[in-house]
Amino acid sequence: MISLESLAGQIDREAQLFYEEHKPPTDLIFDDAAEMESNRHRIAMNVLIRSAEQGLANLANRNDFFVGGNMFIYFSTEQVHNRDLRGPDFFAVLGVDGNTSRQGWVVWNENGRYPDAIVELMSPATANVDTGIKKDIYEQVFRTPDYFVFDPFEPNSLQGWRLDNNQRYQPLVPNERGWLWSQSLGFWLGTWSGIVDRETAVWARFYDESGNLILLPEEAAQQQAEAAQQQAEAAQQQAEAAQQRAEAAQQQAEAAQQRASRLEARLRELGEDPNALNQ
């Protein structure tokens, strides 16, 4: 007959063996030395990351988010063993601790949370993967609600999908400007032509619900500097206008004084005492 102590010991040993076989791996790699497709791809990634951070923090007034790019997302031990590593060019996760520093996104360390929005920056070499196997993984494994792709060298390449009630991706319909709505982020994803980091291109950019471009930090600083300059110029113009009005009033007063003096002199010529007329 097995004692309770022996049974408890056997259960503990079996539990320990199960844990040893299934515990999350600790030998995770966060840098495989892979580089972006081009300098423009790198800039495009940073534009998305920095503008999303600006929009979520300043427009949505929230701090419970993490935004990353070209970082590994670990989602299964099998993936780790196979070195099948998926690193979206841009991803955002909402409702998480925004103050935690992360080398990558490890799902089992994040209470099972996957990205809420992903953007892949395509190239001819990656387009089939980004719209094929990666799209399938983001749909069927990650269950990421919003997925977008864009080739920084092809201005008309923006595409997007949204999970429907059956957890299947459905193509997003662009608005009249060709923008796509990210319900998760509460932003439009569209295109913008201009210079970023000394490179002129058509960039994928975020817009707020009203269609205003979400500025990068340096763009916001430049806008504030220009507004301050305009305010200073307006104040200077107001000061100059006030000075001109004061000078005009002084001139009018002097002219009135001159007319009064001439009138007084004329009265004296006529034998009239100006002071007596005022009594």
ZADO-1210 file (C-alpha; in nm, 4 decimals, padded with zeros to 6 digits):
<atoms>
<atom x="00.0000" y="00.0000" z="00.0000" code="MET" pos="1"/>
<atom x="00.1431" y="00.3413" z="-00.1044" code="ILE" pos="2"/>
<atom x="00.1607" y="00.5947" z="00.1740" code="SER" pos="3"/>
<atom x="00.0389" y="00.9514" z="00.1303" code="LEU" pos="4"/>
<atom x="00.3967" y="01.0728" z="00.1693" code="GLU" pos="5"/>
<atom x="00.5193" y="00.8461" z="-00.1120" code="SER" pos="6"/>
<atom x="00.2300" y="00.9518" z="-00.3363" code="LEU" pos="7"/>
<atom x="00.3002" y="01.3172" z="-00.2686" code="ALA" pos="8"/>
<atom x="00.6693" y="01.2652" z="-00.3467" code="GLY" pos="9"/>
<atom x="00.5875" y="01.0916" z="-00.6744" code="GLN" pos="10"/>
<atom x="00.3536" y="01.3769" z="-00.7744" code="ILE" pos="11"/>
<atom x="00.6235" y="01.6321" z="-00.6935" code="ASP" pos="12"/>
<atom x="00.8787" y="01.4429" z="-00.9026" code="ARG" pos="13"/>
<atom x="00.6400" y="01.4148" z="-01.1969" code="GLU" pos="14"/>
<atom x="00.5537" y="01.7835" z="-01.1688" code="ALA" pos="15"/>
<atom x="00.9244" y="01.8711" z="-01.1655" code="GLN" pos="16"/>
<atom x="00.9878" y="01.6579" z="-01.4733" code="LEU" pos="17"/>
<atom x="00.6929" y="01.8214" z="-01.6537" code="PHE" pos="18"/>
<atom x="00.8244" y="02.1663" z="-01.5651" code="TYR" pos="19"/>
<atom x="01.1757" y="02.0790" z="-01.6837" code="GLU" pos="20"/>
<atom x="01.0340" y="01.9584" z="-02.0168" code="GLU" pos="21"/>
<atom x="00.7963" y="02.2506" z="-02.0699" code="HIS" pos="22"/>
<atom x="00.9504" y="02.5465" z="-01.8923" code="LYS" pos="23"/>
<atom x="01.0100" y="02.8508" z="-02.1143" code="PRO" pos="24"/>
<atom x="01.3583" y="02.8630" z="-02.2667" code="PRO" pos="25"/>
<atom x="01.6053" y="03.1151" z="-02.1348" code="THR" pos="26"/>
<atom x="01.8619" y="03.1089" z="-02.4198" code="ASP" pos="27"/>
<atom x="01.6732" y="03.3608" z="-02.6323" code="LEU" pos="28"/>
<atom x="01.8530" y="03.5512" z="-02.9079" code="ILE" pos="29"/>
<atom x="01.7616" y="03.9155" z="-02.9530" code="PHE" pos="30"/>
<atom x="02.0124" y="04.0142" z="-03.2205" code="ASP" pos="31"/>
<atom x="02.0813" y="03.8130" z="-03.5343" code="ASP" pos="32"/>
<atom x="02.2776" y="04.0973" z="-03.6975" code="ALA" pos="33"/>
<atom x="02.0139" y="04.1208" z="-03.9722" code="ALA" pos="34"/>
<atom x="01.9956" y="04.4620" z="-04.1353" code="GLU" pos="35"/>
<atom x="01.7054" y="04.6469" z="-04.2905" code="MET" pos="36"/>
<atom x="01.6547" y="04.6150" z="-04.6664" code="GLU" pos="37"/>
<atom x="01.7779" y="04.9701" z="-04.7238" code="SER" pos="38"/>
<atom x="01.8416" y="05.2992" z="-04.5492" code="ASN" pos="39"/>
<atom x="01.4951" y="05.4101" z="-04.6579" code="ARG" pos="40"/>
<atom x="01.3436" y="05.1029" z="-04.4921" code="HIS" pos="41"/>
<atom x="01.5281" y="05.1916" z="-04.1712" code="ARG" pos="42"/>
<atom x="01.4027" y="05.5499" z="-04.1806" code="ILE" pos="43"/>
<atom x="01.0496" y="05.4309" z="-04.2618" code="ALA" pos="44"/>
<atom x="01.0540" y="05.2002" z="-03.9597" code="MET" pos="45"/>
<atom x="01.1711" y="05.4766" z="-03.7271" code="ASN" pos="46"/>
<atom x="00.9097" y="05.7150" z="-03.8658" code="VAL" pos="47"/>
<atom x="00.6327" y="05.4700" z="-03.7781" code="LEU" pos="48"/>
<atom x="00.7713" y="05.3942" z="-03.4320" code="ILE" pos="49"/>
<atom x="00.8334" y="05.7531" z="-03.3296" code="ARG" pos="50"/>
<atom x="00.5082" y="05.8940" z="-03.4666" code="SER" pos="51"/>
<atom x="00.3044" y="05.6133" z="-03.3063" code="ALA" pos="52"/>
<atom x="00.4698" y="05.6887" z="-02.9729" code="GLU" pos="53"/>
<atom x="00.3876" y="06.0570" z="-03.0171" code="GLN" pos="54"/>
<atom x="00.0287" y="05.9846" z="-03.1118" code="GLY" pos="55"/>
<atom x="-00.0434" y="05.7354" z="-02.8358" code="LEU" pos="56"/>
<atom x="00.1249" y="05.9424" z="-02.5646" code="ALA" pos="57"/>
<atom x="00.0164" y="06.2933" z="-02.6639" code="ASN" pos="58"/>
<atom x="-00.3079" y="06.2469" z="-02.8564" code="LEU" pos="59"/>
<atom x="-00.4509" y="05.9375" z="-02.6907" code="ALA" pos="60"/>
<atom x="-00.2996" y="06.0462" z="-02.3571" code="ASN" pos="61"/>
<atom x="-00.1920" y="05.6981" z="-02.2557" code="ARG" pos="62"/>
<atom x="00.1240" y="05.5299" z="-02.1313" code="ASN" pos="63"/>
<atom x="00.0106" y="05.1667" z="-02.1316" code="ASP" pos="64"/>
<atom x="00.1676" y="05.0692" z="-02.4621" code="PHE" pos="65"/>
<atom x="00.4827" y="04.9318" z="-02.6180" code="PHE" pos="66"/>
<atom x="00.5957" y="05.0161" z="-02.9702" code="VAL" pos="67"/>
<atom x="00.8849" y="04.8349" z="-03.1345" code="GLY" pos="68"/>
<atom x="01.0322" y="04.7466" z="-03.4674" code="GLY" pos="69"/>
<atom x="01.2705" y="04.4909" z="-03.6207" code="ASN" pos="70"/>
<atom x="01.2596" y="04.3058" z="-03.2876" code="MET" pos="71"/>
<atom x="01.2065" y="03.9370" z="-03.2286" code="PHE" pos="72"/>
<atom x="00.8658" y="03.8212" z="-03.1113" code="ILE" pos="73"/>
<atom x="00.8929" y="03.4885" z="-02.9284" code="TYR" pos="74"/>
<atom x="00.5622" y="03.3056" z="-02.9154" code="PHE" pos="75"/>
<atom x="00.6381" y="02.9338" z="-02.8709" code="SER" pos="76"/>
<atom x="00.9127" y="02.7020" z="-02.7503" code="THR" pos="77"/>
<atom x="00.8963" y="02.5183" z="-03.0839" code="GLU" pos="78"/>
<atom x="00.9679" y="02.8434" z="-03.2608" code="GLN" pos="79"/>
<atom x="01.2733" y="02.8961" z="-03.0386" code="VAL" pos="80"/>
<atom x="01.4084" y="02.5463" z="-03.1040" code="HIS" pos="81"/>
<atom x="01.3570" y="02.5849" z="-03.4800" code="ASN" pos="82"/>
<atom x="01.5039" y="02.9366" z="-03.4781" code="ARG" pos="83"/>
<atom x="01.1922" y="03.0387" z="-03.6700" code="ASP" pos="84"/>
<atom x="01.2063" y="03.3979" z="-03.5530" code="LEU" pos="85"/>
<atom x="00.9552" y="03.6615" z="-03.6578" code="ARG" pos="86"/>
<atom x="01.0501" y="04.0259" z="-03.6217" code="GLY" pos="87"/>
<atom x="00.7907" y="04.2690" z="-03.7602" code="PRO" pos="88"/>
<atom x="00.9265" y="04.5979" z="-03.8894" code="ASP" pos="89"/>
<atom x="00.6714" y="04.7790" z="-03.6714" code="PHE" pos="90"/>
<atom x="00.4354" y="04.6561" z="-03.4033" code="PHE" pos="91"/>
<atom x="00.2348" y="04.8058" z="-03.1186" code="ALA" pos="92"/>
<atom x="00.0896" y="04.6390" z="-02.8115" code="VAL" pos="93"/>
<atom x="-00.1692" y="04.8232" z="-02.6020" code="LEU" pos="94"/>
<atom x="-00.2719" y="04.7769" z="-02.2419" code="GLY" pos="95"/>
<atom x="00.0737" y="04.6740" z="-02.1157" code="VAL" pos="96"/>
<atom x="00.3376" y="04.8252" z="-01.8889" code="ASP" pos="97"/>
<atom x="00.4854" y="05.1062" z="-02.0908" code="GLY" pos="98"/>
<atom x="00.7748" y="05.1681" z="-01.8558" code="ASN" pos="99"/>
<atom x="00.9403" y="04.8269" z="-01.8966" code="THR" pos="100"/>
<atom x="01.2551" y="04.8070" z="-02.1105" code="SER" pos="101"/>
<atom x="01.2477" y="04.5129" z="-02.3511" code="ARG" pos="102"/>
<atom x="01.5047" y="04.3617" z="-02.5886" code="GLN" pos="103"/>
<atom x="01.2275" y="04.1806" z="-02.7719" code="GLY" pos="104"/>
<atom x="00.8700" y="04.0734" z="-02.7188" code="TRP" pos="105"/>
<atom x="00.8444" y="03.7419" z="-02.5312" code="VAL" pos="106"/>
<atom x="00.4788" y="03.6421" z="-02.5272" code="VAL" pos="107"/>
<atom x="00.4977" y="03.4125" z="-02.2245" code="TRP" pos="108"/>
<atom x="00.6552" y="03.6953" z="-02.0226" code="ASN" pos="109"/>
<atom x="00.3789" y="03.9357" z="-02.1293" code="GLU" pos="110"/>
<atom x="00.0757" y="03.7423" z="-02.0036" code="ASN" pos="111"/>
<atom x="00.0229" y="03.5943" z="-02.3477" code="GLY" pos="112"/>
<atom x="-00.0163" y="03.9324" z="-02.5177" code="ARG" pos="113"/>
<atom x="00.0466" y="03.9613" z="-02.8912" code="TYR" pos="114"/>
<atom x="00.0723" y="04.2796" z="-03.1000" code="PRO" pos="115"/>
<atom x="-00.2471" y="04.4728" z="-03.1686" code="ASP" pos="116"/>
<atom x="-00.1100" y="04.6241" z="-03.4900" code="ALA" pos="117"/>
<atom x="00.1742" y="04.5244" z="-03.7220" code="ILE" pos="118"/>
<atom x="00.3294" y="04.6934" z="-04.0262" code="VAL" pos="119"/>
<atom x="00.5740" y="04.5139" z="-04.2531" code="GLU" pos="120"/>
<atom x="00.7899" y="04.7243" z="-04.4862" code="LEU" pos="121"/>
<atom x="00.8066" y="04.5189" z="-04.8022" code="MET" pos="122"/>
<atom x="01.0660" y="04.4878" z="-05.0727" code="SER" pos="123"/>
<atom x="01.0633" y="04.2762" z="-05.3893" code="PRO" pos="124"/>
<atom x="01.2553" y="04.0114" z="-05.1945" code="ALA" pos="125"/>
<atom x="01.0108" y="03.9988" z="-04.9012" code="THR" pos="126"/>
<atom x="00.6715" y="04.0833" z="-05.0551" code="ALA" pos="127"/>
<atom x="00.5612" y="03.7214" z="-05.0979" code="ASN" pos="128"/>
<atom x="00.6585" y="03.6351" z="-04.7409" code="VAL" pos="129"/>
<atom x="00.4986" y="03.9493" z="-04.5949" code="ASP" pos="130"/>
<atom x="00.1688" y="03.8853" z="-04.7732" code="THR" pos="131"/>
<atom x="00.1930" y="03.5086" z="-04.7391" code="GLY" pos="132"/>
<atom x="00.3405" y="03.3130" z="-04.4495" code="ILE" pos="133"/>
<atom x="00.3810" y="03.6138" z="-04.2209" code="LYS" pos="134"/>
<atom x="00.0264" y="03.7245" z="-04.2867" code="LYS" pos="135"/>
<atom x="-00.0928" y="03.3733" z="-04.2035" code="ASP" pos="136"/>
<atom x="00.1031" y="03.3700" z="-03.8767" code="ILE" pos="137"/>
<atom x="-00.0256" y="03.7125" z="-03.7734" code="TYR" pos="138"/>
<atom x="-00.3798" y="03.6001" z="-03.8534" code="GLU" pos="139"/>
<atom x="-00.3838" y="03.2434" z="-03.7204" code="GLN" pos="140"/>
<atom x="-00.1267" y="03.2511" z="-03.4373" code="VAL" pos="141"/>
<atom x="-00.0880" y="03.6109" z="-03.3242" code="PHE" pos="142"/>
<atom x="-00.4520" y="03.7046" z="-03.3906" code="ARG" pos="143"/>
<atom x="-00.3237" y="04.0571" z="-03.4493" code="THR" pos="144"/>
<atom x="-00.6329" y="04.2691" z="-03.5265" code="PRO" pos="145"/>
<atom x="-00.4661" y="04.5111" z="-03.7723" code="ASP" pos="146"/>
<atom x="-00.1992" y="04.4159" z="-04.0266" code="TYR" pos="147"/>
<atom x="-00.0502" y="04.6458" z="-04.2920" code="PHE" pos="148"/>
<atom x="00.2197" y="04.6214" z="-04.5579" code="VAL" pos="149"/>
<atom x="00.3986" y="04.8994" z="-04.7457" code="PHE" pos="150"/>
<atom x="00.6977" y="04.9189" z="-04.9776" code="ASP" pos="151"/>
<atom x="00.8848" y="05.2487" z="-04.9190" code="PRO" pos="152"/>
<atom x="00.9906" y="05.2456" z="-05.2850" code="PHE" pos="153"/>
<atom x="00.6339" y="05.1910" z="-05.4149" code="GLU" pos="154"/>
<atom x="00.4014" y="05.4780" z="-05.3105" code="PRO" pos="155"/>
<atom x="00.0842" y="05.2885" z="-05.4105" code="ASN" pos="156"/>
<atom x="00.1705" y="04.9637" z="-05.2292" code="SER" pos="157"/>
<atom x="-00.0146" y="05.0268" z="-04.9009" code="LEU" pos="158"/>
<atom x="-00.2470" y="04.7395" z="-04.8068" code="GLN" pos="159"/>
<atom x="-00.4165" y="04.6386" z="-04.4838" code="GLY" pos="160"/>
<atom x="-00.6334" y="04.3738" z="-04.3238" code="TRP" pos="161"/>
<atom x="-00.8561" y="04.3538" z="-04.0164" code="ARG" pos="162"/>
<atom x="-00.9655" y="04.0426" z="-03.8283" code="LEU" pos="163"/>
<atom x="-01.3378" y="03.9778" z="-03.8646" code="ASP" pos="164"/>
<atom x="-01.5668" y="03.8046" z="-03.6155" code="ASN" pos="165"/>
<atom x="-01.4466" y="03.4680" z="-03.7449" code="ASN" pos="166"/>
<atom x="-01.0844" y="03.5625" z="-03.6742" code="GLN" pos="167"/>
<atom x="-01.0027" y="03.5845" z="-04.0439" code="ARG" pos="168"/>
<atom x="-00.8318" y="03.8749" z="-04.2167" code="TYR" pos="169"/>
<atom x="-01.0516" y="04.0888" z="-04.4387" code="GLN" pos="170"/>
<atom x="-00.9021" y="04.3589" z="-04.6663" code="PRO" pos="171"/>
<atom x="-00.9430" y="04.7140" z="-04.5412" code="LEU" pos="172"/>
<atom x="-01.1145" y="04.9562" z="-04.7783" code="VAL" pos="173"/>
<atom x="-00.9176" y="05.2811" z="-04.8191" code="PRO" pos="174"/>
<atom x="-01.0835" y="05.6183" z="-04.7791" code="ASN" pos="175"/>
<atom x="-01.0886" y="05.8822" z="-05.0521" code="GLU" pos="176"/>
<atom x="-00.7257" y="05.9682" z="-04.9721" code="ARG" pos="177"/>
<atom x="-00.6129" y="05.6068" z="-04.9944" code="GLY" pos="178"/>
<atom x="-00.5640" y="05.5804" z="-04.6175" code="TRP" pos="179"/>
<atom x="-00.6469" y="05.2751" z="-04.4078" code="LEU" pos="180"/>
<atom x="-00.8058" y="05.2888" z="-04.0628" code="TRP" pos="181"/>
<atom x="-00.6372" y="05.1108" z="-03.7711" code="SER" pos="182"/>
<atom x="-00.9159" y="05.0466" z="-03.5258" code="GLN" pos="183"/>
<atom x="-00.6705" y="04.9196" z="-03.2668" code="SER" pos="184"/>
<atom x="-00.4558" y="05.2333" z="-03.2669" code="LEU" pos="185"/>
<atom x="-00.7323" y="05.4784" z="-03.3453" code="GLY" pos="186"/>
<atom x="-00.5227" y="05.6264" z="-03.6273" code="PHE" pos="187"/>
<atom x="-00.5249" y="05.6364" z="-04.0041" code="TRP" pos="188"/>
<atom x="-00.2270" y="05.4863" z="-04.1837" code="LEU" pos="189"/>
<atom x="-00.1642" y="05.6746" z="-04.5041" code="GLY" pos="190"/>
<atom x="00.1160" y="05.8179" z="-04.7134" code="THR" pos="191"/>
<atom x="00.2988" y="06.1490" z="-04.6941" code="TRP" pos="192"/>
<atom x="00.5506" y="06.2951" z="-04.9354" code="SER" pos="193"/>
<atom x="00.8406" y="06.4860" z="-04.7874" code="GLY" pos="194"/>
<atom x="01.1912" y="06.4856" z="-04.6469" code="ILE" pos="195"/>
<atom x="01.2857" y="06.2766" z="-04.3435" code="VAL" pos="196"/>
<atom x="01.6460" y="06.2427" z="-04.2326" code="ASP" pos="197"/>
<atom x="01.7580" y="06.4150" z="-04.5549" code="ARG" pos="198"/>
<atom x="01.5802" y="06.1602" z="-04.7769" code="GLU" pos="199"/>
<atom x="01.2887" y="06.2616" z="-04.9970" code="THR" pos="200"/>
<atom x="01.0288" y="05.9884" z="-05.0448" code="ALA" pos="201"/>
<atom x="00.6674" y="05.8879" z="-04.9975" code="VAL" pos="202"/>
<atom x="00.6472" y="05.7597" z="-04.6405" code="TRP" pos="203"/>
<atom x="00.3866" y="05.5582" z="-04.4546" code="ALA" pos="204"/>
<atom x="00.2617" y="05.7943" z="-04.1824" code="ARG" pos="205"/>
<atom x="-00.0036" y="05.7965" z="-03.9128" code="PHE" pos="206"/>
<atom x="-00.2862" y="06.0523" z="-03.9088" code="TYR" pos="207"/>
<atom x="-00.5321" y="06.1254" z="-03.6293" code="ASP" pos="208"/>
<atom x="-00.9045" y="06.0627" z="-03.6646" code="GLU" pos="209"/>
<atom x="-00.9580" y="06.4123" z="-03.8081" code="SER" pos="210"/>
<atom x="-00.6922" y="06.3577" z="-04.0741" code="GLY" pos="211"/>
<atom x="-00.4124" y="06.5617" z="-03.9161" code="ASN" pos="212"/>
<atom x="-00.0608" y="06.4286" z="-03.9641" code="LEU" pos="213"/>
<atom x="00.0863" y="06.2912" z="-03.6408" code="ILE" pos="214"/>
<atom x="00.4149" y="06.4741" z="-03.6191" code="LEU" pos="215"/>
<atom x="00.7547" y="06.3357" z="-03.5352" code="LEU" pos="216"/>
<atom x="00.9177" y="06.4949" z="-03.2281" code="PRO" pos="217"/>
<atom x="01.1448" y="06.7135" z="-03.4404" code="GLU" pos="218"/>
<atom x="00.8515" y="06.8166" z="-03.6603" code="GLU" pos="219"/>
<atom x="00.6490" y="06.9088" z="-03.3521" code="ALA" pos="220"/>
<atom x="00.9448" y="07.1084" z="-03.2166" code="ALA" pos="221"/>
<atom x="00.9845" y="07.2847" z="-03.5509" code="GLN" pos="222"/>
<atom x="00.6138" y="07.3632" z="-03.5605" code="GLN" pos="223"/>
<atom x="00.6295" y="07.5045" z="-03.2075" code="GLN" pos="224"/>
<atom x="00.9350" y="07.7128" z="-03.2991" code="ALA" pos="225"/>
<atom x="00.7593" y="07.8489" z="-03.6068" code="GLU" pos="226"/>
<atom x="00.4474" y="07.9260" z="-03.4016" code="ALA" pos="227"/>
<atom x="00.6597" y="08.1058" z="-03.1423" code="ALA" pos="228"/>
<atom x="00.8320" y="08.3004" z="-03.4198" code="GLN" pos="229"/>
<atom x="00.4969" y="08.3952" z="-03.5690" code="GLN" pos="230"/>
<atom x="00.3718" y="08.5070" z="-03.2276" code="GLN" pos="231"/>
<atom x="00.6872" y="08.7150" z="-03.1781" code="ALA" pos="232"/>
<atom x="00.6447" y="08.8724" z="-03.5219" code="GLU" pos="233"/>
<atom x="00.2764" y="08.9421" z="-03.4515" code="ALA" pos="234"/>
<atom x="00.3677" y="09.1020" z="-03.1172" code="ALA" pos="235"/>
<atom x="00.6329" y="09.3129" z="-03.2916" code="GLN" pos="236"/>
<atom x="00.3809" y="09.4222" z="-03.5529" code="GLN" pos="237"/>
<atom x="00.1325" y="09.5130" z="-03.2798" code="GLN" pos="238"/>
<atom x="00.4012" y="09.7126" z="-03.0975" code="ALA" pos="239"/>
<atom x="00.4936" y="09.8931" z="-03.4183" code="GLU" pos="240"/>
<atom x="00.1266" y="09.9656" z="-03.4901" code="ALA" pos="241"/>
<atom x="00.0831" y="10.1023" z="-03.1370" code="ALA" pos="242"/>
<atom x="00.3931" y="10.3188" z="-03.1856" code="GLN" pos="243"/>
<atom x="00.2551" y="10.4475" z="-03.5148" code="GLN" pos="244"/>
<atom x="-00.0784" y="10.5321" z="-03.3508" code="ARG" pos="245"/>
<atom x="00.1020" y="10.7132" z="-03.0706" code="ALA" pos="246"/>
<atom x="00.3089" y="10.9117" z="-03.3200" code="GLU" pos="247"/>
<atom x="-00.0046" y="10.9967" z="-03.5209" code="ALA" pos="248"/>
<atom x="-00.1799" y="11.1157" z="-03.2046" code="ALA" pos="249"/>
<atom x="00.1253" y="11.3270" z="-03.1165" code="GLN" pos="250"/>
<atom x="00.1240" y="11.4766" z="-03.4644" code="GLN" pos="251"/>
<atom x="-00.2475" y="11.5538" z="-03.4359" code="GLN" pos="252"/>
<atom x="-00.1924" y="11.7195" z="-03.0972" code="ALA" pos="253"/>
<atom x="00.0932" y="11.9290" z="-03.2351" code="GLU" pos="254"/>
<atom x="-00.1172" y="12.0293" z="-03.5369" code="ALA" pos="255"/>
<atom x="-00.4038" y="12.1313" z="-03.3083" code="ALA" pos="256"/>
<atom x="-00.1628" y="12.3354" z="-03.0954" code="GLN" pos="257"/>
<atom x="-00.0301" y="12.5073" z="-03.4070" code="GLN" pos="258"/>
<atom x="-00.3831" y="12.5933" z="-03.5236" code="ARG" pos="259"/>
<atom x="-00.4665" y="12.7332" z="-03.1791" code="ALA" pos="260"/>
<atom x="-00.1515" y="12.9465" z="-03.1798" code="SER" pos="261"/>
<atom x="-00.2301" y="13.0852" z="-03.5251" code="ARG" pos="262"/>
<atom x="-00.5858" y="13.1636" z="-03.4206" code="LEU" pos="263"/>
<atom x="-00.4643" y="13.3419" z="-03.1068" code="GLU" pos="264"/>
<atom x="-00.2204" y="13.5487" z="-03.3100" code="ALA" pos="265"/>
<atom x="-00.4891" y="13.6431" z="-03.5599" code="ARG" pos="266"/>
<atom x="-00.7241" y="13.7567" z="-03.2813" code="LEU" pos="267"/>
<atom x="-00.4526" y="13.9766" z="-03.1352" code="ARG" pos="268"/>
<atom x="-00.3984" y="14.1331" z="-03.4795" code="GLU" pos="269"/>
<atom x="-00.7699" y="14.2176" z="-03.4824" code="LEU" pos="270"/>
<atom x="-00.7418" y="14.3812" z="-03.1414" code="GLY" pos="271"/>
<atom x="-00.9142" y="14.1003" z="-02.9554" code="GLU" pos="272"/>
<atom x="-00.7867" y="13.9506" z="-02.6342" code="ASP" pos="273"/>
<atom x="-00.8051" y="13.5667" z="-02.6679" code="PRO" pos="274"/>
<atom x="-00.8041" y="13.5288" z="-02.2923" code="ASN" pos="275"/>
<atom x="-01.1058" y="13.7537" z="-02.2562" code="ALA" pos="276"/>
<atom x="-01.3014" y="13.5428" z="-02.5087" code="LEU" pos="277"/>
<atom x="-01.2603" y="13.2372" z="-02.2837" code="ASN" pos="278"/>
<atom x="-01.4097" y="13.4132" z="-01.9776" code="GLN" pos="279"/>
</atoms>
